[in-house]
């Protein structure tokens, strides 16, 4: 019998993010193109560094309403006509606002790139924001606000940002505004906000996909030639870290009498991608602590105790500063014990990470990268995220190459830097964390106070 030797499996070559070609457009925007052969549905992304702090205080949520009505009619087409044009040309469109800025997403088959760019031009330069469409989006947003207050996970986030950030910070209030501010939004205000902020200066346009036989810079240059540079100076508030509340290190319970589950949001200030020692160790920490079903949190609260279906942790960088956030729900009868275990597990990084844990995180993040960025839409999404963070996708490549060198010592040092900055002291359980629970306050209050994690405040919804 002949025995065939098993082939040797070589380690994969270092992966490189697709290379971008950058073109400076005359109106102050930057065009980034990524040729991804075989991807015949092209992904177009537009990123504008509009800060939520640019919204008038009494009209917060106006950027959300504006984003949702950009394609609801232009100077030459009604909302219905424009919707049919998008459908006829096979163009999907979406827009939204977040902490990083305003983004617009278009996907279109390669053969229809030119008409898709013309539709984008109309969205950018000719939206008319019909009165009835603005009013409809205002009503929709008001209904969402009520739903967000009813859903425990959303309610926990609302209370978390209100507790975590200083009262006068825009970040302390919902991205989509409140009932009072959204109710005050008018068509005239949306038109004025668009005219001031949706301008070409500082914007990034990304096109990814199979670009063979296409002169993309010429097509984009001609299509967007009429998009005005604008006079707004930006970014502003995006560049600085948000001010935290002086009393952020405390526990807040949003009372839900009779709740059969308790929702947790636990957070502390984290780094941005410019952190000393490199960004690469931080996604590994998030993965090991609570980034997968095999992470420390789920190993105890889900697999061992059966308290939860799953709780997740991750670092969430902003352009300046960031967060380390843990969120999920547990059985109501396990609330106090779950809180004790969560704080213990989140603080356990002070005791170090094993090389096995670190290797599992490094391997997962690094070896899945080629799959994560295999399609044009993912390439374009990453490019616009990096652009709004003041970077290029060279950072993505460099960070992945750095990631494979990460060992337990670097991860331990990174966690220590994070914990020191957040004021997490293992000798003082609960220190450094902002903890929000949505659940039955009367049922759990005594037990929570007995943990000795700090002051406890109860919030009763109207």
C-alpha positions as a LaTeX table, in Angstrom:
\begin{tabular}{lrrr}
\hline
Residue & $x$ (\AA) & $y$ (\AA) & $z$ (\AA) \\
\hline
Unk1 & 0.00 & 0.00 & 0.00 \\
Unk2 & 1.38 & 3.35 & $-1.02$ \\
Unk3 & 1.28 & 6.11 & 1.57 \\
Unk4 & 0.96 & 9.64 & 0.29 \\
Unk5 & 2.63 & 12.24 & 2.44 \\
Unk6 & 0.43 & 15.03 & 3.74 \\
Unk7 & 1.25 & 18.31 & 2.02 \\
Unk8 & 2.82 & 21.06 & 4.03 \\
Unk9 & 0.46 & 23.96 & 4.64 \\
Unk10 & 2.34 & 27.23 & 4.43 \\
Unk11 & 1.41 & 30.29 & 6.41 \\
Unk12 & $-0.61$ & 32.80 & 4.38 \\
Unk13 & 1.19 & 35.74 & 2.86 \\
Unk14 & 0.58 & 39.13 & 4.52 \\
Unk15 & $-2.70$ & 40.48 & 3.20 \\
Unk16 & $-2.87$ & 43.92 & 1.62 \\
Unk17 & $-5.99$ & 46.06 & 1.29 \\
Unk18 & $-6.77$ & 46.93 & $-2.36$ \\
Unk19 & $-4.73$ & 49.91 & $-3.49$ \\
Unk20 & $-6.50$ & 53.24 & $-3.93$ \\
Unk21 & $-5.98$ & 55.82 & $-6.63$ \\
Unk22 & $-6.60$ & 59.30 & $-5.25$ \\
Unk23 & $-7.72$ & 62.26 & $-7.37$ \\
Unk24 & $-8.23$ & 65.79 & $-6.09$ \\
Unk25 & $-11.37$ & 67.24 & $-7.66$ \\
Unk26 & $-11.46$ & 70.96 & $-8.50$ \\
Unk27 & $-14.30$ & 71.63 & $-6.05$ \\
Unk28 & $-12.26$ & 70.47 & $-3.03$ \\
Unk29 & $-13.57$ & 66.91 & $-2.82$ \\
Unk30 & $-11.29$ & 63.87 & $-3.00$ \\
Unk31 & $-12.03$ & 60.90 & $-5.25$ \\
Unk32 & $-10.74$ & 57.47 & $-4.22$ \\
Unk33 & $-11.05$ & 54.60 & $-6.69$ \\
Unk34 & $-10.48$ & 50.91 & $-5.97$ \\
Unk35 & $-10.30$ & 48.52 & $-8.90$ \\
Unk36 & $-11.70$ & 45.20 & $-7.69$ \\
Unk37 & $-11.73$ & 42.86 & $-10.72$ \\
Unk38 & $-14.85$ & 40.77 & $-11.15$ \\
Unk39 & $-17.03$ & 43.01 & $-8.96$ \\
Unk40 & $-19.49$ & 44.27 & $-11.56$ \\
Unk41 & $-21.81$ & 45.92 & $-9.07$ \\
Unk42 & $-19.97$ & 49.13 & $-8.26$ \\
Unk43 & $-20.18$ & 50.68 & $-4.81$ \\
Unk44 & $-20.19$ & 54.46 & $-4.51$ \\
Unk45 & $-19.76$ & 56.12 & $-1.15$ \\
Unk46 & $-19.73$ & 59.79 & $-0.22$ \\
Unk47 & $-18.44$ & 60.88 & 3.18 \\
Unk48 & $-18.84$ & 64.40 & 4.53 \\
Unk49 & $-17.26$ & 65.34 & 7.88 \\
Unk50 & $-20.39$ & 67.00 & 9.22 \\
Unk51 & $-20.36$ & 67.14 & 13.00 \\
Unk52 & $-23.53$ & 66.54 & 14.96 \\
Unk53 & $-22.49$ & 69.64 & 16.90 \\
Unk54 & $-23.18$ & 71.58 & 13.69 \\
Unk55 & $-26.90$ & 71.06 & 14.25 \\
Unk56 & $-28.72$ & 73.99 & 15.90 \\
Unk57 & $-29.37$ & 73.06 & 19.54 \\
Unk58 & $-33.12$ & 73.53 & 19.19 \\
Unk59 & $-33.25$ & 71.49 & 15.94 \\
Unk60 & $-31.17$ & 68.43 & 16.83 \\
Unk61 & $-32.10$ & 65.58 & 14.55 \\
Unk62 & $-32.20$ & 67.86 & 11.51 \\
Unk63 & $-29.23$ & 66.07 & 9.94 \\
Unk64 & $-31.10$ & 62.76 & 10.24 \\
Unk65 & $-34.24$ & 64.17 & 8.66 \\
Unk66 & $-32.18$ & 65.82 & 5.91 \\
Unk67 & $-30.34$ & 62.56 & 5.13 \\
Unk68 & $-33.63$ & 60.70 & 4.83 \\
Unk69 & $-35.16$ & 63.22 & 2.43 \\
Unk70 & $-32.20$ & 63.77 & 0.10 \\
Unk71 & $-33.72$ & 61.53 & $-2.58$ \\
Unk72 & $-37.33$ & 62.59 & $-2.03$ \\
Unk73 & $-37.50$ & 64.76 & $-5.12$ \\
Unk74 & $-35.17$ & 67.12 & $-6.97$ \\
Unk75 & $-35.57$ & 70.29 & $-9.01$ \\
Unk76 & $-36.53$ & 68.27 & $-12.09$ \\
Unk77 & $-38.18$ & 65.17 & $-10.60$ \\
Unk78 & $-40.85$ & 64.52 & $-8.00$ \\
Unk79 & $-40.21$ & 62.02 & $-5.23$ \\
Unk80 & $-42.10$ & 59.33 & $-7.17$ \\
Unk81 & $-40.28$ & 60.11 & $-10.42$ \\
Unk82 & $-36.89$ & 60.05 & $-8.73$ \\
Unk83 & $-37.68$ & 56.72 & $-7.08$ \\
Unk84 & $-38.58$ & 55.28 & $-10.50$ \\
Unk85 & $-35.32$ & 56.62 & $-11.96$ \\
Unk86 & $-33.31$ & 54.91 & $-9.24$ \\
Unk87 & $-35.19$ & 51.67 & $-9.85$ \\
Unk88 & $-34.91$ & 51.88 & $-13.65$ \\
Unk89 & $-31.14$ & 52.34 & $-13.49$ \\
Unk90 & $-30.69$ & 49.65 & $-10.85$ \\
Unk91 & $-29.39$ & 52.10 & $-8.24$ \\
Unk92 & $-29.82$ & 51.54 & $-4.51$ \\
Unk93 & $-29.40$ & 54.62 & $-2.34$ \\
Unk94 & $-29.15$ & 55.27 & 1.36 \\
Unk95 & $-27.85$ & 58.03 & 3.61 \\
Unk96 & $-27.29$ & 58.50 & 7.31 \\
Unk97 & $-25.55$ & 60.63 & 9.91 \\
Unk98 & $-23.38$ & 59.45 & 12.79 \\
Unk99 & $-20.59$ & 60.58 & 15.07 \\
Unk100 & $-18.09$ & 60.46 & 12.19 \\
Unk101 & $-20.18$ & 62.43 & 9.69 \\
Unk102 & $-22.72$ & 62.08 & 6.91 \\
Unk103 & $-22.45$ & 59.12 & 4.54 \\
Unk104 & $-24.27$ & 58.29 & 1.33 \\
Unk105 & $-24.29$ & 54.82 & $-0.22$ \\
Unk106 & $-25.05$ & 53.95 & $-3.82$ \\
Unk107 & $-24.66$ & 50.59 & $-5.52$ \\
Unk108 & $-25.13$ & 50.19 & $-9.26$ \\
Unk109 & $-24.27$ & 47.79 & $-12.05$ \\
Unk110 & $-21.11$ & 48.80 & $-13.91$ \\
Unk111 & $-22.90$ & 49.68 & $-17.14$ \\
Unk112 & $-25.05$ & 52.29 & $-15.39$ \\
Unk113 & $-22.29$ & 54.18 & $-13.58$ \\
Unk114 & $-22.72$ & 57.36 & $-15.61$ \\
Unk115 & $-26.49$ & 57.77 & $-15.01$ \\
Unk116 & $-25.96$ & 56.79 & $-11.37$ \\
Unk117 & $-23.46$ & 59.62 & $-10.99$ \\
Unk118 & $-26.00$ & 62.02 & $-12.49$ \\
Unk119 & $-28.57$ & 60.90 & $-9.94$ \\
Unk120 & $-25.97$ & 61.42 & $-7.22$ \\
Unk121 & $-25.36$ & 64.92 & $-8.56$ \\
Unk122 & $-29.04$ & 65.70 & $-8.26$ \\
Unk123 & $-29.13$ & 64.37 & $-4.70$ \\
Unk124 & $-26.15$ & 66.50 & $-3.72$ \\
Unk125 & $-27.03$ & 69.72 & $-5.51$ \\
Unk126 & $-30.76$ & 69.78 & $-6.36$ \\
Unk127 & $-32.85$ & 68.24 & $-3.58$ \\
Unk128 & $-36.03$ & 70.21 & $-2.97$ \\
Unk129 & $-37.13$ & 68.62 & 0.32 \\
Unk130 & $-40.88$ & 68.69 & $-0.35$ \\
Unk131 & $-42.91$ & 69.92 & 2.60 \\
Unk132 & $-44.97$ & 66.73 & 2.82 \\
Unk133 & $-41.86$ & 64.49 & 2.70 \\
Unk134 & $-40.07$ & 66.42 & 5.43 \\
Unk135 & $-43.24$ & 66.28 & 7.55 \\
Unk136 & $-43.49$ & 62.52 & 6.93 \\
Unk137 & $-39.89$ & 61.95 & 8.04 \\
Unk138 & $-40.46$ & 64.10 & 11.12 \\
Unk139 & $-43.47$ & 61.94 & 12.02 \\
Unk140 & $-41.45$ & 58.80 & 11.38 \\
Unk141 & $-38.63$ & 60.00 & 13.60 \\
Unk142 & $-41.05$ & 60.93 & 16.39 \\
Unk143 & $-42.52$ & 57.42 & 16.23 \\
Unk144 & $-39.00$ & 55.97 & 16.38 \\
Unk145 & $-38.23$ & 58.03 & 19.48 \\
Unk146 & $-41.22$ & 56.50 & 21.25 \\
Unk147 & $-40.15$ & 53.03 & 20.15 \\
Unk148 & $-36.57$ & 53.62 & 21.30 \\
Unk149 & $-37.79$ & 54.54 & 24.74 \\
Unk150 & $-39.90$ & 51.38 & 24.84 \\
Unk151 & $-37.18$ & 48.95 & 23.71 \\
Unk152 & $-34.84$ & 48.17 & 26.60 \\
Unk153 & $-31.65$ & 48.00 & 24.53 \\
Unk154 & $-32.26$ & 51.43 & 22.97 \\
Unk155 & $-33.40$ & 52.90 & 26.27 \\
Unk156 & $-30.18$ & 51.74 & 27.92 \\
Unk157 & $-28.05$ & 53.47 & 25.28 \\
Unk158 & $-30.00$ & 56.72 & 25.65 \\
Unk159 & $-29.41$ & 56.71 & 29.39 \\
Unk160 & $-25.79$ & 55.65 & 28.99 \\
Unk161 & $-24.77$ & 58.60 & 26.80 \\
Unk162 & $-26.70$ & 60.98 & 29.04 \\
Unk163 & $-24.75$ & 59.66 & 32.04 \\
Unk164 & $-21.37$ & 59.23 & 30.37 \\
Unk165 & $-20.96$ & 62.58 & 28.60 \\
Unk166 & $-21.06$ & 66.09 & 30.01 \\
Unk167 & $-24.52$ & 67.62 & 29.93 \\
Unk168 & $-23.64$ & 70.28 & 27.33 \\
Unk169 & $-22.01$ & 67.78 & 24.94 \\
Unk170 & $-23.91$ & 66.89 & 21.77 \\
Unk171 & $-22.84$ & 63.27 & 22.33 \\
Unk172 & $-24.96$ & 63.21 & 25.51 \\
Unk173 & $-28.13$ & 63.38 & 23.42 \\
Unk174 & $-29.59$ & 61.01 & 20.79 \\
Unk175 & $-28.12$ & 61.25 & 17.29 \\
Unk176 & $-31.60$ & 61.54 & 15.83 \\
Unk177 & $-32.74$ & 64.24 & 18.24 \\
Unk178 & $-35.44$ & 64.35 & 20.91 \\
Unk179 & $-39.20$ & 64.82 & 20.71 \\
Unk180 & $-38.90$ & 68.55 & 21.35 \\
Unk181 & $-36.13$ & 69.23 & 18.81 \\
Unk182 & $-37.47$ & 66.97 & 16.05 \\
Unk183 & $-40.97$ & 68.44 & 16.38 \\
Unk184 & $-39.51$ & 71.88 & 15.60 \\
Unk185 & $-37.86$ & 70.85 & 12.30 \\
Unk186 & $-39.30$ & 72.56 & 9.22 \\
Unk187 & $-38.63$ & 72.29 & 5.51 \\
Unk188 & $-36.97$ & 75.73 & 5.51 \\
Unk189 & $-34.57$ & 74.64 & 8.25 \\
Unk190 & $-33.66$ & 71.44 & 6.34 \\
Unk191 & $-33.01$ & 73.42 & 3.16 \\
Unk192 & $-30.75$ & 75.85 & 5.02 \\
Unk193 & $-28.84$ & 73.06 & 6.77 \\
Unk194 & $-28.25$ & 71.28 & 3.47 \\
Unk195 & $-27.09$ & 74.44 & 1.72 \\
Unk196 & $-24.56$ & 75.17 & 4.45 \\
Unk197 & $-23.17$ & 71.70 & 5.13 \\
Unk198 & $-23.63$ & 69.39 & 2.13 \\
Unk199 & $-20.77$ & 70.96 & 0.19 \\
Unk200 & $-17.81$ & 69.50 & $-1.66$ \\
Unk201 & $-14.97$ & 70.93 & 0.40 \\
Unk202 & $-13.49$ & 68.18 & 2.56 \\
Unk203 & $-15.81$ & 65.51 & 1.15 \\
Unk204 & $-14.59$ & 62.09 & 0.00 \\
Unk205 & $-16.13$ & 60.16 & $-2.90$ \\
Unk206 & $-15.23$ & 56.47 & $-3.09$ \\
Unk207 & $-15.90$ & 54.15 & $-6.02$ \\
Unk208 & $-14.99$ & 50.47 & $-5.75$ \\
Unk209 & $-15.56$ & 47.58 & $-8.15$ \\
Unk210 & $-14.43$ & 46.39 & $-11.56$ \\
Unk211 & $-13.30$ & 49.68 & $-13.09$ \\
Unk212 & $-11.67$ & 48.29 & $-16.23$ \\
Unk213 & $-12.50$ & 50.28 & $-19.38$ \\
Unk214 & $-13.87$ & 53.15 & $-17.27$ \\
Unk215 & $-12.34$ & 56.60 & $-16.93$ \\
Unk216 & $-13.78$ & 57.13 & $-13.47$ \\
Unk217 & $-12.03$ & 60.44 & $-12.64$ \\
Unk218 & $-13.38$ & 61.95 & $-15.84$ \\
Unk219 & $-16.91$ & 60.63 & $-15.23$ \\
Unk220 & $-16.96$ & 61.85 & $-11.63$ \\
Unk221 & $-15.29$ & 65.15 & $-12.46$ \\
Unk222 & $-17.91$ & 65.97 & $-15.10$ \\
Unk223 & $-20.86$ & 64.71 & $-13.04$ \\
Unk224 & $-19.95$ & 66.63 & $-9.88$ \\
Unk225 & $-18.48$ & 69.74 & $-11.48$ \\
Unk226 & $-21.47$ & 71.78 & $-10.32$ \\
Unk227 & $-21.23$ & 70.65 & $-6.70$ \\
Unk228 & $-20.13$ & 73.80 & $-4.91$ \\
Unk229 & $-17.13$ & 73.80 & $-2.58$ \\
Unk230 & $-19.01$ & 75.83 & 0.02 \\
Unk231 & $-17.67$ & 78.20 & 2.64 \\
Unk232 & $-17.99$ & 76.04 & 5.77 \\
Unk233 & $-14.82$ & 75.29 & 7.74 \\
Unk234 & $-14.67$ & 71.72 & 8.95 \\
Unk235 & $-14.22$ & 69.49 & 10.76 \\
Unk236 & $-14.51$ & 71.17 & 14.15 \\
Unk237 & $-16.07$ & 69.25 & 17.03 \\
Unk238 & $-15.18$ & 65.99 & 15.27 \\
Unk239 & $-11.51$ & 66.72 & 15.93 \\
Unk240 & $-11.75$ & 66.88 & 19.71 \\
Unk241 & $-12.64$ & 64.25 & 22.25 \\
Unk242 & $-16.06$ & 64.74 & 23.81 \\
Unk243 & $-16.03$ & 65.97 & 27.41 \\
Unk244 & $-17.07$ & 63.32 & 29.91 \\
Unk245 & $-19.39$ & 63.90 & 32.84 \\
Unk246 & $-17.55$ & 64.42 & 36.11 \\
Unk247 & $-19.90$ & 61.95 & 37.82 \\
Unk248 & $-19.91$ & 59.36 & 35.02 \\
Unk249 & $-18.55$ & 56.56 & 37.26 \\
Unk250 & $-21.83$ & 55.44 & 38.77 \\
Unk251 & $-24.78$ & 53.10 & 38.32 \\
Unk252 & $-28.10$ & 54.20 & 36.81 \\
Unk253 & $-31.15$ & 51.94 & 36.89 \\
Unk254 & $-33.97$ & 52.74 & 34.47 \\
Unk255 & $-37.00$ & 51.31 & 36.22 \\
Unk256 & $-39.10$ & 48.78 & 34.33 \\
Unk257 & $-41.39$ & 47.17 & 36.91 \\
Unk258 & $-41.98$ & 43.50 & 36.20 \\
Unk259 & $-39.27$ & 43.22 & 33.52 \\
Unk260 & $-38.30$ & 39.58 & 32.91 \\
Unk261 & $-34.88$ & 40.59 & 31.56 \\
Unk262 & $-32.39$ & 43.23 & 32.57 \\
Unk263 & $-30.50$ & 45.13 & 29.89 \\
Unk264 & $-26.92$ & 46.21 & 30.60 \\
Unk265 & $-24.73$ & 48.87 & 29.01 \\
Unk266 & $-21.35$ & 49.22 & 30.70 \\
Unk267 & $-18.68$ & 51.54 & 29.34 \\
Unk268 & $-15.47$ & 53.43 & 29.94 \\
Unk269 & $-13.44$ & 55.91 & 27.89 \\
Unk270 & $-11.25$ & 54.16 & 25.34 \\
Unk271 & $-8.58$ & 55.09 & 22.79 \\
Unk272 & $-8.78$ & 56.25 & 19.20 \\
Unk273 & $-6.73$ & 54.74 & 16.39 \\
Unk274 & $-3.79$ & 57.06 & 17.13 \\
Unk275 & $-3.22$ & 55.52 & 20.57 \\
Unk276 & 0.35 & 55.11 & 21.79 \\
Unk277 & 1.60 & 51.57 & 21.23 \\
Unk278 & $-0.61$ & 51.05 & 18.20 \\
Unk279 & $-4.27$ & 50.28 & 17.66 \\
Unk280 & $-3.78$ & 46.58 & 16.84 \\
Unk281 & $-4.01$ & 45.17 & 20.42 \\
Unk282 & $-7.37$ & 46.78 & 21.18 \\
Unk283 & $-9.63$ & 44.78 & 18.83 \\
Unk284 & $-7.92$ & 41.69 & 20.25 \\
Unk285 & $-8.86$ & 42.73 & 23.79 \\
Unk286 & $-12.46$ & 43.29 & 22.71 \\
Unk287 & $-12.54$ & 39.87 & 21.04 \\
Unk288 & $-11.07$ & 38.05 & 24.04 \\
Unk289 & $-13.19$ & 39.80 & 26.66 \\
Unk290 & $-16.54$ & 39.81 & 24.90 \\
Unk291 & $-16.23$ & 39.66 & 21.14 \\
Unk292 & $-17.30$ & 36.07 & 20.48 \\
Unk293 & $-19.26$ & 33.16 & 21.99 \\
Unk294 & $-15.92$ & 31.82 & 23.25 \\
Unk295 & $-14.93$ & 35.07 & 24.98 \\
Unk296 & $-14.52$ & 35.43 & 28.73 \\
Unk297 & $-17.95$ & 36.96 & 29.29 \\
Unk298 & $-19.98$ & 34.35 & 27.42 \\
Unk299 & $-17.86$ & 31.52 & 28.77 \\
Unk300 & $-19.10$ & 32.40 & 32.24 \\
Unk301 & $-22.50$ & 34.12 & 31.87 \\
Unk302 & $-23.79$ & 32.07 & 28.96 \\
Unk303 & $-22.07$ & 28.69 & 28.94 \\
Unk304 & $-21.43$ & 28.21 & 32.65 \\
Unk305 & $-24.29$ & 30.12 & 34.30 \\
Unk306 & $-26.97$ & 30.22 & 31.61 \\
Unk307 & $-27.84$ & 33.83 & 32.44 \\
Unk308 & $-27.77$ & 35.26 & 28.90 \\
Unk309 & $-28.02$ & 34.48 & 25.21 \\
Unk310 & $-24.91$ & 36.58 & 24.64 \\
Unk311 & $-23.19$ & 39.80 & 25.74 \\
Unk312 & $-20.71$ & 41.64 & 23.55 \\
Unk313 & $-17.79$ & 44.00 & 24.20 \\
Unk314 & $-15.78$ & 46.11 & 21.81 \\
Unk315 & $-13.61$ & 49.21 & 21.53 \\
Unk316 & $-15.30$ & 51.91 & 19.47 \\
Unk317 & $-12.84$ & 54.55 & 18.32 \\
Unk318 & $-13.83$ & 58.03 & 17.27 \\
Unk319 & $-11.70$ & 60.54 & 15.44 \\
Unk320 & $-10.55$ & 61.69 & 18.86 \\
Unk321 & $-11.05$ & 59.44 & 21.85 \\
Unk322 & $-13.43$ & 56.54 & 21.99 \\
Unk323 & $-15.31$ & 54.01 & 24.10 \\
Unk324 & $-15.02$ & 50.51 & 25.44 \\
Unk325 & $-18.59$ & 49.29 & 25.51 \\
Unk326 & $-20.28$ & 46.12 & 26.78 \\
Unk327 & $-23.97$ & 45.50 & 26.13 \\
Unk328 & $-26.50$ & 42.71 & 26.42 \\
Unk329 & $-29.31$ & 41.29 & 28.51 \\
Unk330 & $-29.64$ & 38.69 & 31.28 \\
Unk331 & $-32.44$ & 36.90 & 33.08 \\
Unk332 & $-34.05$ & 39.21 & 35.60 \\
Unk333 & $-33.44$ & 36.82 & 38.49 \\
Unk334 & $-29.70$ & 36.85 & 37.68 \\
Unk335 & $-29.33$ & 40.63 & 37.54 \\
Unk336 & $-27.22$ & 41.26 & 40.63 \\
Unk337 & $-24.97$ & 38.24 & 40.20 \\
Unk338 & $-24.53$ & 39.05 & 36.50 \\
Unk339 & $-23.49$ & 42.61 & 37.31 \\
Unk340 & $-20.95$ & 41.36 & 39.82 \\
Unk341 & $-19.52$ & 38.87 & 37.32 \\
Unk342 & $-19.50$ & 41.38 & 34.46 \\
Unk343 & $-17.48$ & 43.94 & 36.40 \\
Unk344 & $-15.14$ & 41.19 & 37.57 \\
Unk345 & $-14.64$ & 39.88 & 34.02 \\
Unk346 & $-14.22$ & 43.34 & 32.51 \\
Unk347 & $-11.58$ & 44.19 & 35.10 \\
Unk348 & $-9.84$ & 40.81 & 34.75 \\
Unk349 & $-7.63$ & 42.23 & 32.01 \\
Unk350 & $-5.59$ & 43.80 & 34.79 \\
Unk351 & $-4.45$ & 40.27 & 35.62 \\
Unk352 & $-3.24$ & 39.67 & 32.07 \\
Unk353 & $-4.17$ & 37.62 & 29.03 \\
Unk354 & $-2.87$ & 34.20 & 28.04 \\
Unk355 & $-0.97$ & 33.68 & 24.83 \\
Unk356 & $-3.68$ & 31.23 & 23.75 \\
Unk357 & $-6.38$ & 33.87 & 24.16 \\
Unk358 & $-4.36$ & 36.45 & 22.32 \\
Unk359 & $-3.56$ & 34.09 & 19.47 \\
Unk360 & $-7.23$ & 33.21 & 19.04 \\
Unk361 & $-8.10$ & 36.90 & 18.72 \\
Unk362 & $-5.21$ & 37.71 & 16.40 \\
Unk363 & $-5.94$ & 34.73 & 14.15 \\
Unk364 & $-9.64$ & 35.48 & 13.90 \\
Unk365 & $-9.23$ & 39.17 & 13.07 \\
Unk366 & $-6.25$ & 38.77 & 10.75 \\
Unk367 & $-7.27$ & 35.61 & 8.90 \\
Unk368 & $-10.85$ & 36.71 & 8.26 \\
Unk369 & $-9.76$ & 40.08 & 6.82 \\
Unk370 & $-9.51$ & 38.85 & 3.19 \\
Unk371 & $-13.08$ & 37.58 & 3.46 \\
Unk372 & $-14.36$ & 40.70 & 5.17 \\
Unk373 & $-12.99$ & 42.90 & 2.40 \\
Unk374 & $-13.68$ & 40.58 & $-0.54$ \\
Unk375 & $-16.53$ & 42.61 & $-2.03$ \\
Unk376 & $-16.66$ & 46.10 & $-3.49$ \\
Unk377 & $-19.18$ & 47.34 & $-0.93$ \\
Unk378 & $-16.96$ & 46.35 & 1.99 \\
Unk379 & $-13.93$ & 47.96 & 0.35 \\
Unk380 & $-15.88$ & 51.19 & $-0.20$ \\
Unk381 & $-17.30$ & 51.14 & 3.34 \\
Unk382 & $-13.84$ & 50.76 & 4.89 \\
Unk383 & $-12.46$ & 53.52 & 2.67 \\
Unk384 & $-15.10$ & 56.04 & 3.71 \\
Unk385 & $-14.74$ & 55.08 & 7.40 \\
Unk386 & $-11.02$ & 55.71 & 7.20 \\
Unk387 & $-11.53$ & 58.98 & 5.29 \\
Unk388 & $-13.91$ & 60.31 & 7.95 \\
Unk389 & $-11.31$ & 59.31 & 10.54 \\
Unk390 & $-8.71$ & 61.43 & 8.72 \\
Unk391 & $-6.88$ & 58.36 & 7.35 \\
Unk392 & $-6.47$ & 56.25 & 4.26 \\
Unk393 & $-6.87$ & 52.51 & 3.88 \\
Unk394 & $-3.10$ & 52.21 & 4.13 \\
Unk395 & $-3.85$ & 52.28 & 7.84 \\
Unk396 & $-5.98$ & 49.14 & 7.39 \\
Unk397 & $-3.08$ & 47.33 & 5.75 \\
Unk398 & $-0.48$ & 48.56 & 8.24 \\
Unk399 & $-2.69$ & 47.70 & 11.20 \\
Unk400 & $-3.28$ & 44.14 & 9.95 \\
Unk401 & 0.45 & 43.65 & 9.43 \\
Unk402 & 1.06 & 44.95 & 12.95 \\
Unk403 & $-1.70$ & 42.73 & 14.29 \\
Unk404 & 0.13 & 39.49 & 13.50 \\
Unk405 & 3.01 & 40.64 & 15.71 \\
Unk406 & 0.76 & 41.22 & 18.73 \\
Unk407 & 1.54 & 39.00 & 21.70 \\
Unk408 & 0.31 & 38.73 & 25.28 \\
Unk409 & 2.80 & 41.31 & 26.53 \\
Unk410 & 1.52 & 43.96 & 24.11 \\
Unk411 & $-2.09$ & 43.18 & 24.92 \\
Unk412 & $-1.41$ & 43.36 & 28.66 \\
Unk413 & 0.30 & 46.73 & 28.20 \\
Unk414 & $-2.55$ & 48.03 & 26.05 \\
Unk415 & $-5.17$ & 47.04 & 28.61 \\
Unk416 & $-3.14$ & 48.66 & 31.37 \\
Unk417 & $-3.01$ & 51.93 & 29.40 \\
Unk418 & $-6.75$ & 51.80 & 28.84 \\
Unk419 & $-7.52$ & 50.92 & 32.46 \\
Unk420 & $-5.22$ & 53.62 & 33.84 \\
Unk421 & $-6.83$ & 56.23 & 31.61 \\
Unk422 & $-10.33$ & 55.14 & 32.61 \\
Unk423 & $-9.54$ & 54.93 & 36.33 \\
Unk424 & $-10.27$ & 51.19 & 36.59 \\
Unk425 & $-8.78$ & 50.04 & 39.88 \\
Unk426 & $-9.10$ & 46.34 & 40.80 \\
Unk427 & $-8.84$ & 47.33 & 44.45 \\
Unk428 & $-12.04$ & 49.38 & 44.08 \\
Unk429 & $-14.60$ & 47.16 & 42.30 \\
Unk430 & $-16.76$ & 49.12 & 39.90 \\
Unk431 & $-14.36$ & 52.06 & 39.66 \\
Unk432 & $-13.98$ & 53.63 & 36.22 \\
Unk433 & $-17.19$ & 52.20 & 34.76 \\
Unk434 & $-20.44$ & 53.85 & 33.77 \\
Unk435 & $-23.13$ & 51.23 & 34.35 \\
Unk436 & $-26.71$ & 51.47 & 33.10 \\
Unk437 & $-29.36$ & 48.83 & 33.74 \\
Unk438 & $-32.93$ & 48.72 & 32.42 \\
Unk439 & $-34.97$ & 46.50 & 34.71 \\
Unk440 & $-37.10$ & 46.23 & 37.82 \\
Unk441 & $-35.51$ & 48.69 & 40.28 \\
Unk442 & $-37.50$ & 47.59 & 43.32 \\
Unk443 & $-36.53$ & 43.97 & 42.74 \\
Unk444 & $-32.80$ & 44.56 & 42.30 \\
Unk445 & $-31.97$ & 47.79 & 44.13 \\
Unk446 & $-30.87$ & 46.32 & 47.45 \\
Unk447 & $-28.65$ & 43.74 & 45.79 \\
Unk448 & $-27.03$ & 46.28 & 43.46 \\
Unk449 & $-26.27$ & 48.62 & 46.34 \\
Unk450 & $-24.85$ & 45.70 & 48.29 \\
Unk451 & $-22.20$ & 45.14 & 45.63 \\
Unk452 & $-20.50$ & 48.38 & 46.69 \\
Unk453 & $-19.80$ & 49.52 & 43.13 \\
Unk454 & $-20.65$ & 53.17 & 43.83 \\
Unk455 & $-23.67$ & 55.43 & 43.91 \\
Unk456 & $-26.91$ & 54.15 & 42.39 \\
Unk457 & $-29.54$ & 56.37 & 40.79 \\
Unk458 & $-33.02$ & 55.25 & 39.74 \\
Unk459 & $-34.71$ & 56.82 & 36.71 \\
Unk460 & $-38.47$ & 56.55 & 36.28 \\
Unk461 & $-39.73$ & 57.09 & 32.72 \\
Unk462 & $-42.72$ & 59.34 & 32.31 \\
\hline
\end{tabular}
